[in-house]
Each structure stands twice: as C-alpha cells, then as structure tokens.
Amino acid sequence: MRAAQDEIMKIAVVGGGASGVFAALVAAHTAKKNRKNVQIRIYESNSRLLKTILVTGNGRCNLSNAEISAAHYFGAVDLFSSVYACFDRPAALSFFESLGLLTVTDSAGRIYPMSMKASSVVDILLRGLEKNGIEIVADTRITSMKKEKHGYLLNDAFYADKVIFAAGGKVGGSGNPSAAVYDLLKAFGVKCTYLQPALTAFMISDFTKSLKGIRTAGALTLSSERSEIAKMSGEIQYTEYGISGIPAMQLSSFAARANAKQLFLTADSLPEMKEEDFVRRIYSMKKSDPQMPMQLFLTGILPKPLGVFFLKESGASQECQLRHLTDALVSDLLKNCKHKRYAVKGLRGFENAQVTSGGIAGSEITERLELKKLPGVFVCGELIDVDGDCGGYNLQWAWSSGAVAGIHSVLEI
C-alpha cells in the first residue's frame, strides 16, 4: 500500500472544507518534517474551498473553545478523546499561528481570529495551501473508488496512494456531496450510524405564530414522557414554526440521539426569578395597584407578546385587572411563565442544521482515523459519528481529526 521511499506519494483529500484543508496542510507539514516526497491534491465539489467557514460564528469564525472536553461531544466520544489527545486545542492554535493567524478568547471561552473575521481564516488557510504546493481540483465530485495494487483509483481517473475523505456531513440538504461519499464507503462494507440534523431548531406541534420574532433569556428542558434528558439556558428565539436560539440548538443534539416516541420542550421564561418570588410579587402588586391590567404587570417582566400569550393560555383577557386574580389563575400564570410545555413535532432539516448527528461508526475506524476495512483510506471531520456543542467544538473536531488523518496519511506504520 505504501509508495517506495524515493517515489512520490500521492495523497488525495476528498473535500475542501475545514477538516480537509487542515488535513492537507498538516500532511504537507508532516512530509516536510520527515523528508517525505508527497503530492497532495484536494478534490472539491464546489468552485471554491472553505465556503462554510465564512458563515460560522456569525461571520467571525468561532475556531475553538477554552473548555474543550469529551463532555461536549456526542457519538464516538472515545474516538474523539484519543484523537484530541494527539492534536489538541493548543496544537491547533499553534499551527494557526505558524500560518500567520492569531486568536482571541471571549468571556464565554469562545476562540476567534483576532480580526474577528471568518474571511481571515479562509485567507490564511488558502495561503498555506499555495505556499505548500497543494493542488486544488475544484468542481469535481468523487463518486467512485476502486482498490488498486498499491492504492486507489477515484472516478476511474485519479490515482492516489492514500485517500483522506473529508466531505462533511449531510448539512445543506440534497446538494451536499457527502451523500455520495457515505454510499461509496458503504459499498466497501463500512458501517454508518443513523444520520440526523443537529444544532438546529425545534418544530413545535400546533405552534402559535404570534410568538414569531420574540427573543428572551430563558431556560429550556428537553424531556421524554418518562424523564428529563437535558437542560440548557440562554436566549430563546421564537419562530413561525417553533423554538430556536442557542439553548434549543444545543438540545437538538440530545434530541437527535434520543430514543423516544415523543419529546417535549419546557420553557422557563423567568429563569432568574424563583416561583415564590413570582407569586409574592403578583400579590404585592395586587395589593398596591389592584386596577393594574395583568397584561401590564407581565410587561414589566416579559416581552409583551409573550405575556399576552401566557395570559391567553391561562384563560385570562388582557384587560383583566389584578383585583380579579384568583389563586387558580396565579397558579396557571406561574405554570406558563416558568414551566410552559411544548410538544416537539420534529427537528428542522439538514438544510437548516449546523452539523450532522451520526456518521461513520467509531468501530470502523482506528485511532489513526484509518478505515479498518480500507488500509490507506482515512476519514475526518463531520463524516465521522462525532458532533459537538455550539461554541467552536465542531471546528475543533475538524482541526484535530483533520490533523491526525493528515499526519498518518504520510507516516509509515
């Protein structure tokens, strides 16, 4: 499977996203360090590389996070841990610095380029490819692979001694080229876990469209009919179809892997206010201003449309005054403000998701990220059954897995 010492080793990287470009750069660096003669080509289905980088982190590119650990990942977590141990956050940031990119860390631990521009990351990575003589074959989708005596033939046209598949997951919908890669590898007996969208929004059954556009701090709890699954806090965003925002997106990864017929989201719209404080405040206002409309009382602590919605859900009108409060109505208002339960209809699809839940099973891959059934073929990034939380965790997986695949595609075993 290996090219002779004095021959050029040809490495094909399938996919020009974050993990693929990083794999190519680290492979080139490893070859230079170990005096290996390599030719590296990136095959990209789009006309240009790194398109998705430009929209990450709201255009600022959240590169990594100061709190990287296995606790922030799903799927083949043991594989993540072994890969991250080989190429961690400091190694990734050091490599970026060697390319000319410096970073900053915000108060929440999110790491960005110092310029706070995703385009800086793209420009630096593209310069690295150019400097290292890495070839780019754009507008080319790899749909077939044949085993040769000493390597592989892609699309019956491109020979490679080693292949690194970094085509990403199914995010983006039917036009994503990764579907062909999954099918290609499955034809060789490589097993893939169930694919679902993750880091996406929730669609809610019979959702009230009047809530569309509301943004408010809160806490969301995901549960099945039997038990609580996970809880997240942050800005909740209400849309025409359901619930979005960072806490919802974080919980979507749990939902994607939950084995339950029905899931629920419970929203606490007053996370900083205890139940007893809510009850005490409403009765205090009833005493001091009995003619105050309950809608106005809620406007003092909630976005107005949300308060109106909770009043309606509690069976009260906007004009209803505090003097008409009953213990039952207070109890209903408390339940809606602190424990409003929504039945989950489903998750928004791959075209709206940030990452893919599922992928090539960890049991199919060695710690070097080489496929056990295809010696000389490596996988990295979102193709693998590893996905992380919001906040730079998925890009760190791209850098770490890309680096490990790149290193071992060059080094002899």
C-alpha positions as CSV (number, residue, x, y, z in Angstrom):
1,M,0.0,0.0,0.0
2,R,2.9,2.4,0.5
3,A,4.9,4.2,-2.1
4,A,8.6,3.4,-2.2
5,Q,10.9,5.8,-0.3
6,D,12.3,7.5,-3.4
7,E,8.9,7.8,-5.1
8,I,6.3,10.5,-4.8
9,M,3.4,9.5,-2.5
10,K,0.1,10.8,-3.9
11,I,-2.4,11.8,-1.3
12,A,-6.0,12.7,-2.3
13,V,-8.1,14.7,0.0
14,V,-11.8,14.5,-0.8
15,G,-13.5,17.6,0.4
16,G,-12.2,21.2,0.7
17,G,-13.9,22.2,3.9
18,A,-12.3,22.9,7.3
19,S,-11.1,19.3,8.1
20,G,-10.0,18.6,4.5
21,V,-7.9,21.7,4.1
22,F,-6.4,21.2,7.6
23,A,-5.6,17.6,6.8
24,A,-3.8,18.6,3.6
25,L,-1.8,21.3,5.4
26,V,-0.8,19.0,8.2
27,A,0.1,16.3,5.8
28,A,2.4,18.7,3.9
29,H,4.0,19.8,7.2
30,T,4.5,16.2,8.3
31,A,6.0,15.3,4.9
32,K,8.5,18.1,5.1
33,K,9.4,17.4,8.7
34,N,10.0,13.7,7.9
35,R,11.6,14.3,4.5
36,K,8.8,12.5,2.6
37,N,8.2,13.3,-1.1
38,V,4.4,13.8,-1.4
39,Q,1.9,15.2,-3.9
40,I,-1.3,16.4,-2.3
41,R,-4.5,17.2,-4.2
42,I,-7.8,18.4,-2.8
43,Y,-10.9,17.4,-4.7
44,E,-13.7,19.8,-4.0
45,S,-17.3,19.6,-5.5
46,N,-17.8,23.4,-5.3
47,S,-16.0,26.1,-7.3
48,R,-14.0,27.2,-4.2
49,L,-12.9,25.9,-0.9
50,L,-14.0,26.7,2.7
51,K,-17.3,28.2,1.8
52,T,-18.9,27.1,5.1
53,I,-16.2,28.8,7.2
54,L,-17.4,32.2,6.1
55,V,-20.7,31.8,7.9
56,T,-19.5,30.2,11.1
57,G,-19.7,32.2,14.3
58,N,-22.0,34.8,12.6
59,G,-19.2,35.6,10.2
60,R,-16.5,35.7,12.8
61,C,-15.5,32.0,12.8
62,N,-15.6,30.5,16.3
63,L,-12.4,28.5,15.9
64,S,-12.4,26.6,19.1
65,N,-13.3,26.9,22.8
66,A,-11.2,27.2,26.0
67,E,-13.3,24.3,27.6
68,I,-12.8,21.5,25.1
69,S,-13.5,18.1,26.7
70,A,-15.3,14.9,25.8
71,A,-18.3,16.1,27.8
72,H,-19.2,18.5,25.0
73,Y,-19.4,15.8,22.3
74,F,-21.8,13.1,21.1
75,G,-21.4,9.8,19.3
76,A,-18.0,8.1,19.1
77,V,-16.7,10.0,22.2
78,D,-13.9,7.6,22.9
79,L,-12.6,8.1,19.4
80,F,-12.8,11.9,19.9
81,S,-10.8,11.6,23.1
82,S,-8.0,9.6,21.5
83,V,-7.8,11.9,18.5
84,Y,-7.9,15.1,20.7
85,A,-5.1,13.6,22.9
86,C,-2.9,13.5,19.7
87,F,-3.8,17.0,18.4
88,D,-5.5,19.3,20.9
89,R,-6.6,22.9,21.0
90,P,-3.1,24.3,21.8
91,A,-1.7,22.3,18.9
92,A,-4.3,23.7,16.6
93,L,-3.9,27.3,17.7
94,S,-0.1,26.9,17.5
95,F,-0.5,25.6,13.9
96,F,-2.7,28.6,13.0
97,E,-0.1,30.9,14.5
98,S,2.6,29.4,12.3
99,L,0.4,30.2,9.3
100,G,0.1,33.8,10.4
101,L,-3.3,33.8,12.3
102,L,-3.6,35.0,15.9
103,T,-6.6,34.4,18.1
104,V,-8.6,35.9,20.9
105,T,-10.8,34.3,23.6
106,D,-14.0,36.0,24.8
107,S,-15.5,35.9,28.3
108,A,-17.5,32.7,27.4
109,G,-14.4,30.8,26.3
110,R,-15.1,31.1,22.6
111,I,-12.0,31.5,20.5
112,Y,-12.0,33.7,17.4
113,P,-9.4,35.1,14.9
114,M,-8.0,38.3,16.3
115,S,-9.5,40.1,13.3
116,M,-13.0,38.8,14.3
117,K,-13.4,38.0,10.6
118,A,-14.0,34.5,9.2
119,S,-12.5,35.7,5.9
120,S,-9.2,36.0,7.7
121,V,-9.2,32.3,8.5
122,V,-10.1,31.4,4.9
123,D,-7.3,33.7,3.5
124,I,-4.7,32.3,5.8
125,L,-5.6,28.7,5.1
126,L,-5.6,29.3,1.3
127,R,-2.2,31.0,1.5
128,G,-1.0,27.9,3.4
129,L,-2.2,25.6,0.5
130,E,-0.5,27.8,-2.0
131,K,2.8,28.0,-0.1
132,N,2.9,24.2,0.3
133,G,2.2,23.5,-3.3
134,I,-1.1,21.7,-2.6
135,E,-3.2,21.3,-5.7
136,I,-6.9,22.1,-5.9
137,V,-9.2,20.3,-8.2
138,A,-12.5,22.2,-8.0
139,D,-15.9,21.5,-9.4
140,T,-15.1,17.8,-9.0
141,R,-17.3,15.4,-7.1
142,I,-15.8,12.0,-6.2
143,T,-18.4,9.3,-6.7
144,S,-16.4,6.1,-7.1
145,M,-13.3,4.4,-5.8
146,K,-11.5,1.2,-6.8
147,K,-8.8,-0.6,-5.0
148,E,-5.6,-0.9,-6.9
149,K,-2.5,-3.0,-6.1
150,H,-0.7,-0.1,-4.3
151,G,-3.5,2.5,-3.9
152,Y,-6.9,3.6,-5.1
153,L,-8.4,5.0,-8.3
154,L,-11.0,7.7,-7.8
155,N,-13.7,8.3,-10.5
156,D,-11.7,5.9,-12.8
157,A,-9.4,8.9,-13.4
158,F,-7.4,10.0,-10.3
159,Y,-4.8,7.7,-8.7
160,A,-3.8,8.1,-5.0
161,D,-1.6,6.0,-2.7
162,K,-3.6,7.4,0.2
163,V,-7.1,8.9,0.4
164,I,-8.5,11.2,3.1
165,F,-12.3,11.6,3.0
166,A,-13.3,14.9,4.5
167,A,-16.5,15.6,2.6
168,G,-18.5,16.8,5.6
169,G,-21.9,15.6,6.8
170,K,-25.4,16.0,5.2
171,V,-25.8,19.6,6.3
172,G,-27.0,21.8,3.4
173,G,-29.6,19.4,2.0
174,S,-29.7,17.2,-1.1
175,G,-26.9,19.1,-2.8
176,N,-24.3,18.1,-0.3
177,P,-21.7,15.7,-1.8
178,S,-21.2,13.7,1.4
179,A,-24.2,11.5,0.5
180,A,-22.2,10.0,-2.4
181,V,-19.2,9.5,-0.1
182,Y,-21.3,7.7,2.5
183,D,-22.7,5.4,-0.3
184,L,-19.2,4.9,-1.7
185,L,-17.8,3.7,1.6
186,K,-20.8,1.6,2.5
187,A,-20.1,-0.3,-0.8
188,F,-16.9,-1.5,0.9
189,G,-18.8,-2.6,4.0
190,V,-18.1,0.4,6.1
191,K,-20.9,0.9,8.6
192,C,-22.6,4.2,9.2
193,T,-24.8,5.2,12.1
194,Y,-28.2,6.9,11.5
195,L,-27.8,10.4,10.2
196,Q,-29.9,13.3,11.6
197,P,-29.7,17.1,11.7
198,A,-28.1,18.6,14.9
199,L,-27.5,22.1,16.2
200,T,-30.8,23.1,14.6
201,A,-34.2,24.4,15.7
202,F,-37.3,22.6,17.1
203,M,-40.6,22.4,15.2
204,I,-43.4,22.5,17.7
205,S,-46.9,20.9,17.3
206,D,-49.7,23.5,16.9
207,F,-47.3,26.3,17.5
208,T,-48.7,29.9,17.9
209,K,-47.3,32.0,15.1
210,S,-48.0,35.2,17.2
211,L,-44.7,34.4,19.1
212,K,-42.6,34.8,15.9
213,G,-39.8,37.2,16.4
214,I,-39.7,37.1,20.2
215,R,-36.2,36.8,21.8
216,T,-35.9,36.4,25.5
217,A,-33.5,35.0,28.1
218,G,-34.7,31.7,29.4
219,A,-34.0,28.0,30.1
220,L,-35.2,25.0,28.1
221,T,-35.6,21.5,29.3
222,L,-35.8,18.6,26.9
223,S,-37.7,15.5,28.2
224,S,-39.5,12.4,27.1
225,E,-42.8,11.2,28.5
226,R,-40.8,9.4,31.2
227,S,-37.8,11.6,32.2
228,E,-35.8,14.7,31.7
229,I,-33.0,14.4,29.1
230,A,-31.1,17.7,29.3
231,K,-31.4,21.4,30.2
232,M,-29.8,24.5,28.6
233,S,-30.0,28.2,29.2
234,G,-29.6,31.3,27.0
235,E,-31.5,33.4,24.6
236,I,-34.7,31.6,23.4
237,Q,-35.9,32.6,19.9
238,Y,-39.5,32.0,18.9
239,T,-40.1,31.5,15.2
240,E,-43.1,30.8,12.9
241,Y,-42.5,27.0,13.2
242,G,-41.2,26.7,16.8
243,I,-38.3,27.4,19.0
244,S,-34.7,28.3,18.2
245,G,-31.7,30.0,19.8
246,I,-28.6,28.6,21.3
247,P,-30.2,26.5,24.1
248,A,-32.6,24.9,21.6
249,M,-29.8,24.2,19.2
250,Q,-27.7,22.6,22.0
251,L,-30.7,20.5,23.0
252,S,-31.3,19.4,19.4
253,S,-28.1,17.2,19.5
254,F,-29.6,15.4,22.5
255,A,-33.0,15.1,20.7
256,A,-31.3,13.7,17.6
257,R,-30.0,10.8,19.6
258,A,-32.9,10.3,21.9
259,N,-34.8,7.1,21.6
260,A,-38.3,8.3,22.4
261,K,-41.6,8.4,20.6
262,Q,-42.4,11.9,21.9
263,L,-40.2,14.7,23.1
264,F,-41.1,17.8,24.9
265,L,-39.5,21.2,25.5
266,T,-40.4,23.0,28.7
267,A,-39.6,26.8,28.7
268,D,-38.7,28.8,31.8
269,S,-39.2,32.4,30.7
270,L,-38.2,33.8,34.1
271,P,-35.1,31.7,34.9
272,E,-33.7,34.4,37.4
273,M,-37.0,34.5,39.3
274,K,-38.0,31.9,41.8
275,E,-41.5,30.6,41.9
276,E,-42.2,32.0,45.3
277,D,-40.8,35.4,44.2
278,F,-43.2,35.5,41.2
279,V,-46.2,34.7,43.5
280,R,-45.1,37.2,46.1
281,R,-44.6,40.0,43.5
282,I,-48.0,39.5,41.8
283,Y,-49.9,39.5,45.1
284,S,-47.9,42.6,46.3
285,M,-48.8,44.4,43.1
286,K,-52.5,43.3,43.5
287,K,-52.5,45.0,46.9
288,S,-50.7,48.2,45.9
289,D,-52.4,48.7,42.5
290,P,-55.5,46.5,42.2
291,Q,-56.7,48.1,39.0
292,M,-53.5,47.4,37.1
293,P,-54.2,45.2,34.0
294,M,-52.5,41.8,34.3
295,Q,-51.1,42.3,30.8
296,L,-49.2,45.4,32.1
297,F,-48.0,43.6,35.1
298,L,-46.4,40.9,32.9
299,T,-45.0,43.5,30.5
300,G,-42.8,44.6,33.4
301,I,-41.0,41.2,33.5
302,L,-41.6,39.6,30.0
303,P,-41.7,40.7,26.3
304,K,-45.3,42.0,25.8
305,P,-46.4,39.4,23.2
306,L,-45.1,36.6,25.4
307,G,-47.1,37.9,28.4
308,V,-50.2,38.3,26.3
309,F,-49.8,34.7,25.1
310,F,-49.4,33.4,28.6
311,L,-52.5,35.3,29.7
312,K,-54.5,33.7,26.9
313,E,-53.1,30.3,27.8
314,S,-54.2,30.9,31.4
315,G,-57.7,31.8,30.3
316,A,-57.5,35.5,31.2
317,S,-58.0,38.5,29.0
318,Q,-55.5,41.4,28.5
319,E,-57.9,43.8,30.2
320,C,-58.3,41.6,33.3
321,Q,-57.2,43.6,36.4
322,L,-55.1,42.3,39.3
323,R,-58.0,42.7,41.6
324,H,-59.7,39.9,39.7
325,L,-56.8,37.5,40.4
326,T,-57.7,34.1,41.9
327,D,-55.3,31.6,43.3
328,A,-56.1,29.3,40.4
329,L,-55.2,32.0,37.8
330,V,-52.0,32.8,39.6
331,S,-51.1,29.1,39.6
332,D,-51.8,28.9,35.8
333,L,-49.7,32.0,35.1
334,L,-46.9,30.7,37.1
335,K,-47.0,27.4,35.2
336,N,-47.0,29.2,31.9
337,C,-44.2,31.6,32.8
338,K,-41.9,29.0,34.5
339,H,-43.0,25.6,33.0
340,K,-44.6,26.1,29.6
341,R,-44.5,22.7,27.9
342,Y,-44.4,22.3,24.1
343,A,-44.8,19.0,22.2
344,V,-41.9,18.6,19.8
345,K,-43.0,17.9,16.2
346,G,-39.5,17.3,14.9
347,L,-36.2,19.0,14.2
348,R,-35.5,21.4,11.3
349,G,-33.9,19.5,8.4
350,F,-30.3,19.3,7.2
351,E,-30.8,22.4,5.1
352,N,-31.1,24.4,8.3
353,A,-28.8,22.4,10.6
354,Q,-25.2,23.3,11.5
355,V,-23.9,19.8,11.9
356,T,-24.8,16.1,11.3
357,S,-25.6,13.8,14.1
358,G,-24.3,10.3,13.2
359,G,-21.8,9.2,10.5
360,I,-19.2,6.6,10.0
361,A,-19.2,4.4,13.1
362,G,-16.3,4.7,15.5
363,S,-15.9,0.9,15.5
364,E,-15.0,1.2,11.8
365,I,-12.0,3.5,12.4
366,T,-8.6,3.1,14.1
367,E,-7.2,5.8,16.4
368,R,-5.2,7.0,13.4
369,L,-8.5,7.6,11.6
370,E,-7.8,4.9,9.1
371,L,-10.7,2.7,8.0
372,K,-10.1,-0.8,9.2
373,K,-11.6,-2.3,6.0
374,L,-9.7,0.0,3.7
375,P,-6.0,0.4,4.6
376,G,-4.6,3.7,3.4
377,V,-8.0,5.4,3.5
378,F,-8.6,7.9,6.2
379,V,-11.7,9.9,7.3
380,C,-12.0,13.1,9.3
381,G,-14.4,15.8,10.3
382,E,-18.2,15.6,10.1
383,L,-18.2,12.3,8.2
384,I,-17.4,10.6,11.4
385,D,-20.0,9.9,14.1
386,V,-18.8,12.7,16.3
387,D,-20.6,16.1,16.8
388,G,-20.2,18.7,19.4
389,D,-22.0,21.6,21.1
390,C,-22.2,25.1,19.8
391,G,-19.3,27.3,20.6
392,G,-16.3,26.2,18.5
393,Y,-16.4,22.5,19.5
394,N,-17.2,21.2,16.0
395,L,-14.5,23.2,14.3
396,Q,-12.0,22.0,16.9
397,W,-13.0,18.4,15.9
398,A,-12.4,19.4,12.3
399,W,-8.9,20.7,13.1
400,S,-8.0,17.7,15.4
401,S,-9.4,15.0,13.2
402,G,-8.0,16.6,10.0
403,A,-4.6,16.8,11.6
404,V,-4.5,13.2,12.8
405,A,-5.7,12.0,9.4
406,G,-3.1,14.2,7.7
407,I,-0.2,13.0,9.9
408,H,-0.9,9.3,9.5
409,S,-1.6,9.5,5.7
410,V,2.1,10.4,5.4
411,L,3.9,8.4,8.1
412,E,4.6,4.8,7.6
413,I,3.0,2.4,10.1
